[in-house]
Amino acid sequence: MNIVQQKIQTFRITDRILDLLLLFLSARTAMVLERLYHGKSWDVLDSQSFHWAAMVLIFAIWLILIQIFEYEQIFRRTQFYTILKNVALISFIGVTTTVTIDFLLKADLFKRSTIFFFGFLSFFFLFIKRGVLKYFLSSIRQEGMDPKNITIIGSHKRAERLISLFTENKEYGIKIKSILDPNPLRVGAKVDGMQVTGDLSGFMAEIKDKKIDEVFFATDLNHIDNIHDIFEYLDRVGVSYHMMINESVQSYSDKYLDIEPRSASYYGIPMLSFDAVSANHLKIYTKIWLEKFIAFIMLILTLPILLLFAILIKSTSKGPVFFSQERVGLHGRRFSQYKLRSMVVDAETQKEKFAHLNEQSGPVFKIKNDPRLTKIGKFIRKFSIDELPQLFNILTGSMTLIGPRPPVPSEVEKYKDAHFRRLSMKPGITGLWQVSGRNSVKDFDEWVQLDLEYIDNWSFLLDFKIALRTVTTVLSGTGM
C-alpha cells in the first residue's frame, strides 16, 4: 500500500470513528429529549426509551448506509447539495429500516419519539461534521495533513502520472520538492506543469537540503549509472524509496539489503518499496495521536510542579524561566525545543570553555556534572523536571513521547551518513538510549545503534516497556 493509499485509509478510519461518536451523541441526546418530552427526569437511562440492542443495530445500519452512499467520496470535491442529499437519505432510510425491523421483530427496542429525535439529530450532526470537514480539507490544501517531502526521479509519462495524482491529493500532504532526471538535457523541462529541477549529480545534497522523506523512481533504472550507490545512500540515511520492478533492483536487493521489499502498485505502475521504518502509516498515526492525548493529560497533572519550579527558577537565578533551543527532527526538519532553564543564562557561550570536560565521543557535547548548572537546575535535571515543557512540543507535532533524542544542528553538521537514519522517525522526550544507562553510554556510535535498534524494532509493546523504564529512571533520580 503506497503512502497516499495509507493516508486515505487512515483518514477513512478516523472519519468512521468520528461518525460513531456523533451517532452515540445523537442517541444519548435523543434519550434526553424523549424523557423531557414525556415530562420525566432527563438524566435517567431507560431501556424502554432506547434499548442497548437498538443502539448497536442502528449504528450498524448507519455505517452500512454511509459506506454505500459515500463510497470513495472526496469531501473537498463534493458539492454541499450532494452532501446534504446523501446525509438526508442515510438518516431517512436508516430510520425507516430500523422502524420496520422493530415492527417485524415485534420487539420494543425504542419509543417512536426517541427514534424520531435520533433521526433528526443524526442528520444534523453528520451533516455539520461533513461541512466542517469539507471546509477543513479545502483550507489545508496547500500544506496538507502530516506533510511528506518527496523527490521524483524521471520526467516522462510515469512521472507525469505520479505528479498529476499527487497534485490532485494535496490535502494528504504530499509535497513534490524536486524532480530530477538522469539526463542533464532534461533540466528545466516541464512535466505536468512542474519543472525538472536538476540531474542526479547533486542527488545526495538534494536529499539533505530539501528534507526529503521519500523518493520515487519513475524511470528506467538502467539509465542511472550509479544506481546501487544511490540505493545504498538512501538505506544509510533512512529515506524510504519506491521504484519500478527492475532486474537491477532485484539483484541489488538480493546481494546487499536486509530490508524486505514489498510490491505495490502506484496508480497502475508496479513498483518495489523499501521503507526506512517498518511500521505503516496507520500505526505511526495512532502512536502520534495516542501520545498527544497522554501528553495533554500529563501536562494537566504536572502543571502545579511546572509552576512551582518556574517560580523557583525565576527567584533564584537571572534569566528567563524557559529555555528554547533549535533542534533537528524528522529528516532534518528544524524546530524549537522547550525546557525549564537549568543552566546559567550564558551557558551556550561557555560551551567552548568546558569543551575539555566533554564525556561523549563524536559530535555530542555532554557533561554529567555540568558546571554551568544552577542549584535548582541540578535538581530538576536529576528528576527530569526540566523536560516537562517538551509536552508542548508533542502537542504541536514536532516531537513524540518516545523516540530518538533530537540533536542540535551543530551536531548534525558533523554526522556521518550512517548517523542520519536516526532522523527517520520523529524525535522523542525519552527513548531506548535514555533508559539504557544514558550517562554510561559514552560512544556516540553506540548511542546511534540504540536509536536504530528502536527504529527497526518499533512496536507499541516496545514503547510501553520504555515508558515503564522511564518512570523508574525518573523516580530513581538518575536523570534522563
C-alpha positions as CSV (number, residue, x, y, z in Angstrom):
1,M,0.0,0.0,0.0
2,N,1.5,3.3,-1.1
3,I,1.8,6.4,1.0
4,V,-1.3,8.1,-0.4
5,Q,-3.4,4.9,0.0
6,Q,-2.1,4.6,3.6
7,K,-3.1,8.2,4.3
8,I,-6.5,7.8,2.7
9,Q,-7.1,4.6,4.8
10,T,-6.0,6.4,7.9
11,F,-8.4,9.3,7.1
12,R,-11.3,7.0,6.5
13,I,-10.8,5.0,9.7
14,T,-10.6,8.3,11.7
15,D,-13.7,9.6,9.8
16,R,-15.7,6.5,10.7
17,I,-14.7,6.7,14.4
18,L,-15.9,10.4,14.4
19,D,-19.2,9.2,12.8
20,L,-19.6,6.6,15.5
21,L,-19.0,9.2,18.2
22,L,-21.6,11.5,16.6
23,L,-24.1,8.7,16.4
24,F,-23.6,7.9,20.1
25,L,-24.1,11.6,20.9
26,S,-27.3,11.6,18.8
27,A,-28.6,8.5,20.6
28,R,-27.8,9.9,24.1
29,T,-29.3,13.3,23.2
30,A,-32.4,11.6,21.8
31,M,-32.9,9.7,25.1
32,V,-32.8,13.0,27.0
33,L,-35.2,14.7,24.6
34,E,-37.6,11.8,24.8
35,R,-37.5,11.9,28.6
36,L,-38.2,15.6,28.7
37,Y,-40.9,15.2,26.0
38,H,-42.8,12.9,28.4
39,G,-42.1,15.0,31.4
40,K,-39.6,12.6,33.1
41,S,-36.2,13.1,34.6
42,W,-33.7,13.6,31.8
43,D,-30.7,12.0,33.4
44,V,-32.2,8.5,33.9
45,L,-31.3,5.8,31.4
46,D,-34.4,3.9,30.4
47,S,-34.1,0.7,28.3
48,Q,-37.8,1.2,27.2
49,S,-36.7,4.5,25.7
50,F,-33.7,3.2,23.8
51,H,-32.5,-0.4,24.4
52,W,-28.8,-1.0,24.0
53,A,-29.5,-3.7,21.3
54,A,-31.3,-1.0,19.3
55,M,-28.3,1.2,19.5
56,V,-26.0,-1.5,18.2
57,L,-28.5,-2.2,15.4
58,I,-28.8,1.5,14.4
59,F,-25.0,2.0,14.4
60,A,-24.5,-1.0,12.1
61,I,-27.3,0.2,9.7
62,W,-26.0,3.8,9.6
63,L,-22.4,2.7,9.0
64,I,-23.5,0.4,6.1
65,L,-25.6,3.3,4.6
66,I,-22.6,5.7,5.0
67,Q,-20.4,3.2,3.2
68,I,-23.0,2.8,0.3
69,F,-23.7,6.5,-0.2
70,E,-20.2,7.9,0.5
71,Y,-18.1,5.2,-1.1
72,E,-14.9,6.8,-2.3
73,Q,-16.5,10.2,-1.9
74,I,-13.9,13.1,-1.7
75,F,-15.5,15.7,0.6
76,R,-13.3,18.5,-0.8
77,R,-14.7,18.0,-4.4
78,T,-18.3,17.1,-3.4
79,Q,-20.9,19.9,-3.6
80,F,-22.8,20.8,-0.4
81,Y,-26.1,19.9,-2.0
82,T,-24.8,16.4,-2.7
83,I,-23.5,16.0,0.9
84,L,-26.9,17.3,2.2
85,K,-28.8,14.9,-0.1
86,N,-26.7,11.9,0.9
87,V,-26.9,12.5,4.7
88,A,-30.7,13.1,4.4
89,L,-31.1,9.7,2.6
90,I,-28.9,8.0,5.1
91,S,-31.0,9.3,8.0
92,F,-34.3,8.7,6.3
93,I,-33.5,5.1,5.1
94,G,-31.9,4.4,8.5
95,V,-35.0,5.5,10.5
96,T,-37.5,3.7,8.2
97,T,-35.3,0.5,8.1
98,T,-35.0,0.5,11.9
99,V,-38.7,1.1,12.5
100,T,-39.5,-1.7,10.0
101,I,-37.1,-4.2,11.8
102,D,-38.6,-3.2,15.1
103,F,-42.1,-3.9,13.8
104,L,-41.3,-7.2,12.1
105,L,-39.5,-8.5,15.2
106,K,-42.4,-7.2,17.4
107,A,-39.8,-6.0,19.9
108,D,-39.9,-2.9,22.0
109,L,-36.4,-1.7,21.2
110,F,-37.2,2.0,21.4
111,K,-40.0,4.5,21.7
112,R,-41.1,6.1,18.4
113,S,-40.4,9.6,19.8
114,T,-36.8,8.5,20.6
115,I,-36.2,7.2,17.1
116,F,-37.7,10.4,15.6
117,F,-35.3,12.6,17.7
118,F,-32.4,10.3,16.8
119,G,-33.1,10.6,13.1
120,F,-33.2,14.4,13.2
121,L,-30.1,14.7,15.4
122,S,-28.0,12.2,13.4
123,F,-28.8,14.1,10.2
124,F,-27.9,17.4,11.9
125,F,-24.6,16.2,13.4
126,L,-23.4,14.2,10.4
127,F,-24.1,17.0,8.0
128,I,-22.4,19.6,10.2
129,K,-19.4,17.4,10.6
130,R,-19.1,16.8,6.8
131,G,-19.5,20.5,6.1
132,V,-16.7,21.3,8.6
133,L,-14.5,18.6,7.1
134,K,-15.1,19.9,3.6
135,Y,-14.0,23.3,4.7
136,F,-11.0,22.0,6.6
137,L,-9.7,19.8,3.7
138,S,-10.1,22.8,1.3
139,S,-8.3,25.2,3.7
140,I,-5.3,22.9,4.3
141,R,-4.9,22.0,0.7
142,Q,-1.6,23.9,0.4
143,E,0.1,22.4,3.5
144,G,-1.8,19.1,3.7
145,M,-2.1,16.7,6.7
146,D,1.2,15.3,8.0
147,P,3.3,16.7,5.1
148,K,5.8,14.4,3.4
149,N,8.5,15.8,1.2
150,I,9.2,13.7,-1.9
151,T,11.6,13.7,-4.8
152,I,10.7,12.2,-8.2
153,I,13.4,10.7,-10.4
154,G,12.3,10.8,-14.0
155,S,10.4,13.3,-16.2
156,H,8.4,11.3,-18.7
157,K,4.9,9.6,-18.8
158,R,5.2,7.7,-15.5
159,A,6.4,10.9,-13.7
160,E,3.5,12.8,-15.2
161,R,1.0,10.4,-13.8
162,L,2.5,10.5,-10.3
163,I,2.7,14.3,-10.3
164,S,-0.9,14.6,-11.6
165,L,-2.2,12.3,-8.8
166,F,-0.1,13.8,-6.1
167,T,-1.3,17.2,-7.1
168,E,-4.9,16.0,-7.0
169,N,-4.4,14.7,-3.5
170,K,-2.6,17.7,-1.9
171,E,-4.7,17.6,1.2
172,Y,-2.9,14.4,2.2
173,G,0.4,16.4,2.4
174,I,2.4,15.0,-0.5
175,K,4.8,17.8,-1.4
176,I,6.9,17.4,-4.5
177,K,10.1,19.2,-3.5
178,S,12.1,18.3,-6.6
179,I,12.1,16.5,-9.9
180,L,15.4,15.1,-11.0
181,D,16.3,13.3,-14.3
182,P,19.4,11.3,-15.2
183,N,19.6,13.2,-18.4
184,P,21.1,16.7,-17.8
185,L,19.4,17.9,-21.0
186,R,16.0,17.5,-19.3
187,V,16.8,20.1,-16.6
188,G,14.3,22.9,-17.0
189,A,11.7,20.8,-18.9
190,K,8.1,20.9,-17.9
191,V,6.4,17.9,-16.5
192,D,2.6,18.3,-15.9
193,G,3.2,21.9,-15.1
194,M,6.2,21.4,-12.9
195,Q,9.9,21.9,-13.8
196,V,12.7,19.4,-13.7
197,T,14.9,21.0,-11.1
198,G,18.2,19.1,-11.8
199,D,20.0,16.0,-12.7
200,L,21.5,13.3,-10.4
201,S,24.9,14.9,-9.9
202,G,23.8,16.6,-6.6
203,F,21.4,13.8,-5.5
204,M,22.8,13.3,-2.0
205,A,22.9,17.1,-1.2
206,E,19.3,17.3,-2.6
207,I,18.0,14.7,-0.1
208,K,19.5,16.5,2.9
209,D,18.9,20.1,1.8
210,K,15.2,19.5,0.9
211,K,14.5,17.4,4.0
212,I,13.2,14.6,1.7
213,D,11.1,11.8,3.3
214,E,10.6,9.5,0.3
215,V,12.0,9.1,-3.2
216,F,10.0,7.8,-6.2
217,F,11.9,6.3,-9.2
218,A,9.7,6.9,-12.3
219,T,12.3,6.0,-14.9
220,D,14.2,3.0,-16.2
221,L,16.9,2.4,-13.6
222,N,19.3,1.2,-16.3
223,H,19.7,4.8,-17.3
224,I,21.2,5.6,-13.9
225,D,24.9,4.7,-13.8
226,N,25.4,4.8,-10.1
227,I,22.0,3.4,-9.0
228,H,23.5,1.0,-6.5
229,D,25.3,3.9,-4.8
230,I,22.1,5.8,-4.6
231,F,20.2,2.8,-3.1
232,E,23.0,2.3,-0.5
233,Y,22.9,6.0,0.4
234,L,19.1,6.1,0.9
235,D,19.3,3.0,3.1
236,R,22.1,4.6,5.1
237,V,20.3,7.9,5.8
238,G,16.9,6.2,6.4
239,V,14.9,7.6,3.4
240,S,12.1,5.3,2.0
241,Y,12.1,4.8,-1.7
242,H,9.9,3.3,-4.4
243,M,10.7,2.1,-7.9
244,M,9.6,0.1,-10.9
245,I,10.3,-3.6,-10.5
246,N,13.6,-4.0,-12.4
247,E,16.3,-6.6,-12.7
248,S,18.9,-4.2,-11.4
249,V,16.9,-3.5,-8.3
250,Q,16.3,-7.2,-7.7
251,S,20.0,-8.1,-8.0
252,Y,21.0,-5.3,-5.6
253,S,18.3,-6.3,-3.1
254,D,19.3,-10.0,-3.1
255,K,23.0,-9.2,-2.6
256,Y,23.2,-6.2,-0.3
257,L,20.0,-5.4,1.6
258,D,18.5,-6.7,4.8
259,I,15.4,-4.6,4.2
260,E,12.4,-6.7,3.0
261,P,10.9,-5.0,-0.1
262,R,7.2,-5.1,-0.7
263,S,5.5,-5.0,-4.0
264,A,3.0,-2.2,-4.6
265,S,1.0,-0.6,-7.4
266,Y,1.3,3.2,-7.6
267,Y,-1.6,4.2,-9.9
268,G,-1.1,1.2,-12.2
269,I,2.7,1.4,-12.1
270,P,4.2,-1.8,-10.5
271,M,7.0,-0.9,-8.0
272,L,9.1,-2.2,-5.2
273,S,9.0,-0.2,-2.0
274,F,11.8,-0.1,0.6
275,D,10.7,1.5,3.8
276,A,13.1,3.2,6.3
277,V,10.7,2.5,9.1
278,S,8.9,-0.9,9.3
279,A,5.7,0.5,10.9
280,N,3.0,1.5,8.5
281,H,1.4,4.9,8.4
282,L,-1.7,3.9,10.4
283,K,0.4,2.6,13.3
284,I,2.6,5.7,13.3
285,Y,-0.6,7.9,13.1
286,T,-2.1,6.0,16.1
287,K,1.2,6.4,18.1
288,I,1.3,10.1,17.4
289,W,-2.3,10.8,18.5
290,L,-2.2,8.5,21.4
291,E,0.9,10.2,22.7
292,K,-0.7,13.6,22.1
293,F,-3.5,12.5,24.4
294,I,-1.1,11.2,27.0
295,A,0.9,14.4,26.8
296,F,-2.2,16.6,27.3
297,I,-3.1,14.6,30.4
298,M,0.4,14.7,31.7
299,L,0.6,18.5,31.2
300,I,-2.6,19.0,33.2
301,L,-1.4,16.7,36.1
302,T,2.1,18.2,36.2
303,L,1.1,21.9,35.8
304,P,1.5,22.6,39.6
305,I,5.0,21.2,39.5
306,L,5.8,23.2,36.4
307,L,4.5,26.4,38.0
308,L,6.4,25.7,41.3
309,F,9.7,25.3,39.6
310,A,9.1,28.2,37.3
311,I,8.8,30.4,40.3
312,L,11.9,28.9,41.9
313,I,14.0,29.3,38.8
314,K,12.9,33.0,38.4
315,S,13.5,33.8,42.1
316,T,17.0,32.1,42.4
317,S,18.8,33.0,39.1
318,K,18.8,35.7,36.5
319,G,17.3,35.0,33.1
320,P,14.1,33.6,31.6
321,V,12.2,30.6,33.1
322,F,12.1,28.7,29.8
323,F,14.9,27.7,27.6
324,S,14.3,27.4,23.9
325,Q,16.9,25.7,21.6
326,E,16.8,24.8,17.9
327,R,16.8,21.1,17.4
328,V,16.7,18.8,14.4
329,G,13.8,16.4,13.9
330,L,12.3,14.2,11.3
331,H,14.6,14.0,8.2
332,G,16.3,17.2,9.1
333,R,13.3,19.5,9.9
334,R,14.3,22.1,12.5
335,F,12.1,23.1,15.4
336,S,12.4,24.9,18.8
337,Q,12.6,22.5,21.8
338,Y,11.4,23.9,25.1
339,K,12.8,23.2,28.6
340,L,12.8,24.7,32.0
341,R,16.1,26.6,32.2
342,S,18.5,24.6,34.3
343,M,21.8,26.4,33.4
344,V,23.1,29.9,33.7
345,V,22.0,32.4,31.0
346,D,25.3,32.4,29.1
347,A,25.6,28.6,29.1
348,E,25.9,28.4,25.3
349,T,28.8,30.9,25.1
350,Q,30.6,29.0,27.9
351,K,30.5,25.7,25.9
352,E,34.0,26.1,24.4
353,K,35.3,26.9,27.8
354,F,34.3,23.5,29.1
355,A,34.9,21.5,25.9
356,H,37.7,19.6,27.5
357,L,35.2,18.1,30.0
358,N,33.0,16.6,27.3
359,E,32.4,12.9,28.2
360,Q,30.9,11.9,24.9
361,S,32.7,10.8,21.7
362,G,31.6,12.0,18.3
363,P,29.6,15.2,17.7
364,V,27.7,15.2,21.0
365,F,28.6,17.5,23.9
366,K,27.6,16.2,27.3
367,I,29.0,16.6,30.9
368,K,27.4,14.6,33.7
369,N,28.2,17.2,36.4
370,D,28.0,20.3,34.2
371,P,29.5,23.4,36.0
372,R,27.0,25.6,34.1
373,L,24.0,24.1,36.0
374,T,22.3,26.3,38.6
375,K,21.4,25.0,42.1
376,I,17.7,24.5,41.0
377,G,19.0,23.2,37.7
378,K,20.9,20.3,39.2
379,F,17.7,19.2,41.0
380,I,15.3,19.5,38.0
381,R,17.9,17.7,35.8
382,K,18.2,14.9,38.4
383,F,14.5,14.2,38.2
384,S,14.0,15.3,34.6
385,I,11.6,18.0,35.6
386,D,13.3,20.3,33.1
387,E,11.8,18.1,30.3
388,L,8.2,18.9,31.2
389,P,7.8,21.8,28.7
390,Q,8.5,19.4,25.9
391,L,5.0,18.2,26.3
392,F,4.1,21.3,24.3
393,N,6.4,20.0,21.6
394,I,4.4,16.8,21.5
395,L,1.1,18.7,21.2
396,T,2.4,20.9,18.4
397,G,3.7,17.8,16.5
398,S,7.4,18.4,16.4
399,M,8.2,15.6,18.9
400,T,6.7,12.4,20.2
401,L,6.8,11.0,23.7
402,I,9.1,8.1,22.8
403,G,11.7,8.2,20.0
404,P,15.3,9.1,19.2
405,R,16.6,12.2,21.1
406,P,16.7,15.3,18.8
407,P,20.2,16.6,18.2
408,V,21.2,20.3,17.8
409,P,22.2,21.5,14.3
410,S,25.9,21.8,15.1
411,E,25.9,18.0,15.9
412,V,24.1,17.1,12.7
413,E,26.7,19.0,10.7
414,K,29.3,16.5,11.9
415,Y,27.2,13.4,11.2
416,K,28.4,10.6,9.0
417,D,25.8,9.4,6.5
418,A,25.0,6.3,8.7
419,H,24.0,8.7,11.6
420,F,21.2,10.3,9.5
421,R,19.0,7.3,9.7
422,R,18.3,8.1,13.4
423,L,16.3,11.0,12.0
424,S,13.9,8.8,10.1
425,M,11.4,8.8,13.0
426,K,10.1,11.8,14.9
427,P,12.3,12.6,18.0
428,G,11.0,11.8,21.5
429,I,11.4,13.0,25.1
430,T,12.5,9.6,26.1
431,G,13.8,6.5,24.3
432,L,15.9,3.4,24.3
433,W,19.1,5.4,24.8
434,Q,17.7,7.3,27.9
435,V,16.6,4.1,29.7
436,S,19.7,2.1,28.7
437,G,22.1,3.9,31.0
438,R,22.2,7.3,29.2
439,N,25.1,8.7,31.2
440,S,27.1,5.4,30.9
441,V,26.9,5.4,27.1
442,K,30.0,7.4,26.1
443,D,30.4,6.2,22.5
444,F,28.2,8.1,20.1
445,D,28.1,5.2,17.6
446,E,26.7,3.1,20.4
447,W,24.0,5.8,21.1
448,V,23.1,5.8,17.4
449,Q,22.9,2.0,17.4
450,L,20.4,2.1,20.3
451,D,18.3,4.6,18.3
452,L,18.4,2.4,15.2
453,E,17.5,-0.6,17.2
454,Y,14.4,1.3,18.4
455,I,13.5,2.3,14.8
456,D,14.0,-1.2,13.3
457,N,12.1,-2.9,16.1
458,W,9.4,-0.3,16.9
459,S,6.1,-1.6,18.3
460,F,3.5,-0.4,20.8
461,L,4.8,-3.0,23.2
462,L,8.4,-1.7,23.0
463,D,7.1,1.9,23.6
464,F,5.2,0.6,26.7
465,K,8.4,-1.1,28.1
466,I,10.4,2.1,27.5
467,A,7.7,4.1,29.2
468,L,7.8,1.9,32.3
469,R,11.6,2.0,32.4
470,T,11.4,5.8,32.1
471,V,9.2,6.1,35.2
472,T,11.7,4.0,37.1
473,T,14.6,6.2,35.8
474,V,12.9,9.4,36.7
475,L,11.8,8.3,40.2
476,S,15.3,7.0,41.0
477,G,16.7,10.4,40.2
478,T,19.3,9.1,37.7
479,G,18.2,11.7,35.1
480,M,17.0,11.2,31.5
